[in-house]
Amino acid sequence: MADPYSTLGVARGASEKEIKSAYRKLAKELHPDRNQDNPNAAERFSDVTKAYDLLSDKDKRAQFDRGEIDADGNPAHPFGAGGFGGQGGQRSYRAEDFQGFGAEADLGDIFEGLFGGRGGMGGGSPFGGGRAQSGFGNAGFGGGRRAPPKGGNIQYRLRVPFVDAATGKAQRITLADGKTIDLKLPAGVEDGTQVRLKGKGEQGPGGAGDALVTLEIDKHAFFRREGNDVRLELPVTLDEAVNGAKVKVPTVDGAVMLTIAPGSSSGKVLRLKGKGFTAKDGGRGDQLVALEIDLPQADADLARRLEGWRDTRDLRAKFGK
């Protein structure tokens, strides 16, 4: 993959906000749904997503800026700055890294230069001075053949409407190869939940990688999530609060009729069972309906009706003097 900054069209010193904004703009332009006649769009869409995944990860971005990893997130220097591990860290090696040493190679000779002499790891070669027959080829240090590598994973971000997330409605998503699938939301879904789709990533010699879908739950105009519950602030009139009423209330499952008891005060919370988010155990939270008495402004008729009447209760006695 090319330089991730160039891929997103941002400067190396770009802020997180600038990187995110650039990614969203490009992802929208290159999404396969909008480019069905452009076979290169899916590839560019994948490159843009990979670039964003690297630069949005603070640790990986810092490693890339220091030259420790390449644009694909792989170690930039397989042997580090000073033999195995570079600065003392652990690294993984592939048999291919050692190809070309010949049909018969003395492992001590190979690593002599890396460890400053044949005694660099407790005397002799690091592998006990043995000789490897037929070179390394596709064999690991244990002599077994490595399985061919799978293709890379592809990262996706999917915005989910609030109500759909609460009710667990499947979401349609178009993958980089242009195929569209219905993604089932997991129980207990939250903002940032990641879903893995096996075999939906890039193709490789050993099979396809996976698709990793990060879910972003949209905010709602009047619902608010509290754990697995959904909260709604419900405005009611003075006469509904004083005399009681039956009112229509929206829920994530559709509107229901709610009974307000006579003499209800602002702040009173009513509970609608099972109208919240689906929990990890399969149960559902509730909807909490908080009443808010909404008085009309400068209502002369209401003022006349209350003329001469006073509520003599000391509602603020608990606050002290």
N, C-alpha and C positions, 0 to 999 in steps of 0.2 A: 504494500500500500504506500502511496506517496506521503509526503510530509503532512500530518494531520492538520496543521495550521493552514497550509495551502489548500488542502481539500475543503476546509470550511470557509476559506477566504478571510481569515482573521490574522492579526499580527500576533507575534509570539507573546507579547505582553497583554493580550486581550483579557478582559475580566470574565468571570464566570457568566455574568449576564450577557455579555457580548457573544460568548461562545454558544450559549443556549439559544439566543436569538438567531444567530446565523444558522444553527442546526435546524431549528424549526422552519425557517424560511426555505432552506434547501430541501428538507424532507417533504415539505408540502409540494414543492415544484417537481420533485423527482419521484413521488410516490407512484408505484405501478398502476394504481387505479386511474391516474391522470395521464399516463404515458403508455397506453396499451400498444400504440403503433411505433414506439421507440424502444428497440431491444436493448439499448445501452443504458436506459434509465434505471433498470433494476440493479445493474452492476454499480452505477454511481450512487444509487440509494444505499446500497450495502456499504460502499466506501465511506460515505458521509456518516452513516450510523457508527461504523467502527471508529472513525476519527473522533466523533463526539464522545463515545464511550471511553476512549483513552483520555481525552482532555478534560472530561467532567469528573474524572477520578483524580483527586489531588495528588495522591501518592504516585500513580502511574505518570501523571503529567510531569511531576518533579523528576522522576527517573528518566523520562524521555528528554527533558530539557538538559539534564546532566550527561546525556549520551549513554546511559546505562542500558536502555532498552531501545529497540527500533520501533517503527510505526505500527508494527503488528504486535507489540508487547513482548517480543522475544529478546533474550540477552543480546546486547550489541557486541560483546566480546566474549565468546564462549569460554575462554580460559581465564577471564578476569585480568587484573593488572599484575598479579604475582602468583601464577600457578592456579591451582584449584581454589575456587571461591573468591579470588580477587581480594577484597577487603575483609576476608574472613567469613564470607557467607557461603551457603551451600548452592551449588549449581547442578543442573542435570546435563547429561551428555548423551549424544546419539552416536551410534556406531559409524554413521556417515562422516562424522567429524574426523575420523581417523583413517578414512580410506586413502589409498595411495602409498602406504608404507611398504607394500610389496607382499609377496606370498609368504615370506617368513620374516617376522620382525621381532627384534629383541625389545621387550617392553621397557627394560631399563634404559636402553639407548634412547628410546623415544622421549622418555620423561626426564632424561638427564639434564637437558638444557632448562627444563622448567623448574627443577628443584636445586639448581646450583651444584650438580655433581651426583654421583651414584648413591651417595649416602643421605640424600635429601629427606628421606622418610624412614629414618631409623635404620639406615644401612641397606645397601643393595637397591634394587629397583623397587618401586612402590607396590609391585605385585609379586615380590619374592623372587625376582630374577628369572622367572619362567619364560618360555618362548611360545609364541602363538603361531600355530600352523594355519596356513591359508589366509593370513591377514585377518582383518576385522570383518570385512564384507558387511553383511547385515546382522552380524552376531554381536551381542552385548558382551560385557566382561564375563558374564557367567557362562558364555558359550551358547546360549539359546538364541534363536532368531526372534527379532522384534516383529511384532505385528505391524502391518502397514498403517500409517497414521490416518485417523479420520479427518474429515473436513472441519473447518472452523465453525464455531458457533456464531449465530447472527443475533444481534440485539435489536429489540423492538420496544417502542413505548406506545401504549394504547390508552387513550382517554376513555373513561367509562362514565356514563351519566349516573348521577347519584342514585336515582330510583332503580336503575338496572343493577347497580352494585348491591343495593339493599335487598332486592328480590332475587338476586342470582341469575338474572337473565343472560343467556349466552350472547357473546359479542362477536360480530363478524370482523375478521381481520384478513388483509391481503398480504401475503408473504412476498419476499423479494423475487421469487420465481414466478410471480403473477398469480399463483393459486390462492383461492379464497376459502377460508375455513371458518366454522363457528366455534369459538373458543368458550368452553365451559368455565365459569368463574368458580374458584374454590370456595368452600364454606369458610367463613371468617375473613373474607377478603378485606384488605385495608389498602390505603394509599401507599404505593411502593411495593405491594406484593408482586413477586416474580413467579411466572408460570413457565415451566420448561416443556417444550414440544419436542419429543425425541425424534431424531432423524429429519428435522425440518430445517437444518442449517446448510452449510456449504458442502458440496460433494468432495470426497477425498478418496485416495486409494483404498482405505480401509472402511469406507462407508461415509454416510453423511453425518455432519455434526448436528447440534441441536439449535432450536430457536428459543431464545430467552426473552419472554415478553414481560416488561415491567408495566404494571397497571397504575394509572393515575386517575383517581376518583374526582370527578368534577364537584364543585360546590353547587348548592341548590339555592334557589331564590328565597325559600322560606323554611326549608327543613335544615336541621343541624344535627350532626352525629355526636352522640355521647356514649362512647363504648359501643355496645351493640344496640343501644336505644336511639330513637330518632326524636328530636325535640322540635316542637312547633309553638310559637307564640301566637295565641288566638285572640284577636280583638273582639270584644263583646260590648253591646250597648248597656247603658245604665239600667234600662228597664229589664233587659235579659238577665242581668246580674241580680237585680232586686227580686224580680218575680219568678225567675227560672225560665228555661226555654229549651227547645230541641233545635240544634243548629247543625248544618252540614259542615263536616270537617274533612279536609284532604288528608289522605295517608298514602304511603308508597304503594299500597295495593288498590287504591281508588277511594273515592269519597264514602264516608259513613255518617250516620246521624249520631250526634252526641248530646246527652242530656246534661244540662247545666242546672244544678240545684238552686232553689231560691236562696237569696242572701249570699251568693258567692262573691268573694273578694278578688281583687287583682292579685296575681301571684299564686292563686290556687292552682295546683297541678292535678290534672286528671290523667288516668292511664288507660291506654288502649292496648290490651294484651296481644302479643304476637304480631305487631305491626312494625317491628324494627328490622335490623340486619340479621341475616343468618349467621349464627355463631359457629365456631369450629366443631362443636359437638352436634351440630345439626339443628339445634333449637333456635328460636328467634327471640330477639329483644322486643321491647315494647315501644309504643309511641307515647311520649309525654306531651300533654297539651297544657300549656301554661296560660291561664286566663289574664287578659289585660283589658280593664274597663276603659273604654274610649269615650270621653265626654265631648259633646259638641261645643264649639267655641261660640261665645256670645249668643246663647240661645235664650231669648227673652221669655219664651213660654216656659222653659224649664226653671228659669229664675223666679217667675211668678209662682209656679207650683211649690217651690221650696221656700218662698217668702214666709218668714216667721218661724220656720222649723230649724232646729239646731240639734246636732248629734252631741250629746253631753258626755260621751265617753272620753276618758283620758287615754287616747291611743298611744301617747308617747311617755307614759309614766315609767316604763322600763329604762328609759334613757337617763332618769334622774333629773335633778334641777340644773 
